[in-house]
Amino acid sequence: MEAGWAPGGWYPSDLYVERLEARDGGESEIRRIAASGARLTIATNSFTLPKMEQIVQRLGGVVIERISLPDTSVPDGLGYQVLFVVLPIKP
């Protein structure tokens, strides 16, 4: 089991994803290795967040917590985003 850090402590995570958008087949890889009801931690920047949210939706996951780490050095000022997701129970 992996753990993802977020303000307030460490959160248990079965999968940790960072820069998934840079790899082809990342979504299918999550489908392949994720266990039923797996907890997924996604760390991404504000520009790729919409793509990550679409992937979570297609996987049927539920975002249980979202943490924003503001960064004024990027144009939108949103900086990094961390999503804690629970994937659905597989039949």
C-alpha positions as CSV (number, residue, x, y, z in Angstrom):
1,M,0.0,0.0,0.0
2,E,1.3,3.4,-0.9
3,A,0.5,6.6,1.0
4,G,-0.1,10.1,-0.5
5,W,0.8,13.1,1.5
6,A,-1.6,16.0,1.9
7,P,-1.8,18.9,4.4
8,G,-3.1,17.3,7.5
9,G,-1.2,14.0,7.1
10,W,-0.7,10.9,5.1
11,Y,-3.6,9.2,3.3
12,P,-3.6,5.5,2.6
13,S,-3.5,4.9,-1.1
14,D,-3.4,1.7,-3.2
15,L,-2.2,3.6,-6.3
16,Y,-0.4,6.9,-6.7
17,V,-0.5,8.7,-10.0
18,E,1.6,11.6,-11.0
19,R,1.9,12.8,-14.6
20,L,-0.4,10.1,-15.9
21,E,-1.2,12.4,-18.9
22,A,2.4,12.1,-20.1
23,R,2.0,8.3,-20.7
24,D,-0.1,6.7,-23.3
25,G,-2.4,4.1,-22.0
26,G,-2.3,5.4,-18.4
27,E,-6.0,5.0,-18.0
28,S,-6.0,1.4,-19.2
29,E,-3.1,0.7,-16.9
30,I,-5.1,1.9,-13.9
31,R,-8.0,-0.3,-15.1
32,R,-5.7,-3.3,-15.4
33,I,-3.9,-3.0,-12.0
34,A,-6.5,-1.3,-9.8
35,A,-8.3,-3.7,-7.4
36,S,-12.0,-3.4,-6.7
37,G,-12.6,-0.4,-4.4
38,A,-8.9,0.8,-4.7
39,R,-7.9,4.1,-3.3
40,L,-6.2,6.3,-5.9
41,T,-4.1,9.4,-5.2
42,I,-3.6,11.7,-8.2
43,A,-1.2,14.6,-8.0
44,T,-1.3,16.9,-11.0
45,N,-1.0,20.6,-12.0
46,S,-4.0,22.8,-12.7
47,F,-3.6,22.5,-16.5
48,T,-4.0,18.7,-16.6
49,L,-6.6,18.6,-13.8
50,P,-9.6,18.6,-16.3
51,K,-8.1,15.5,-18.1
52,M,-7.6,13.8,-14.8
53,E,-11.1,14.5,-13.7
54,Q,-12.4,13.0,-16.9
55,I,-10.4,9.9,-16.3
56,V,-11.7,9.6,-12.8
57,Q,-15.3,10.0,-14.2
58,R,-14.7,7.3,-16.9
59,L,-13.3,4.9,-14.2
60,G,-16.4,5.5,-12.1
61,G,-14.4,6.9,-9.2
62,V,-15.6,9.2,-6.5
63,V,-13.4,12.1,-5.4
64,I,-13.4,12.0,-1.6
65,E,-11.0,14.9,-1.1
66,R,-9.4,17.5,-3.2
67,I,-6.5,19.7,-2.1
68,S,-5.2,22.7,-3.9
69,L,-1.7,24.0,-3.4
70,P,-1.7,27.5,-4.9
71,D,1.2,28.7,-7.0
72,T,1.4,32.3,-8.2
73,S,4.2,31.5,-10.6
74,V,1.7,29.8,-13.0
75,P,-0.8,32.0,-15.0
76,D,-3.9,30.7,-13.4
77,G,-2.4,30.7,-9.9
78,L,-4.0,27.4,-9.1
79,G,-0.8,25.4,-8.9
80,Y,-0.8,21.8,-7.9
81,Q,-3.9,19.7,-7.2
82,V,-4.2,16.5,-5.3
83,L,-7.2,14.3,-5.7
84,F,-8.1,11.3,-3.4
85,V,-10.4,9.0,-5.3
86,V,-12.1,5.7,-4.4
87,L,-12.7,3.5,-7.4
88,P,-15.9,1.4,-7.7
89,I,-16.3,-2.1,-6.3
90,K,-16.0,-4.5,-9.3
91,P,-18.7,-7.1,-9.5
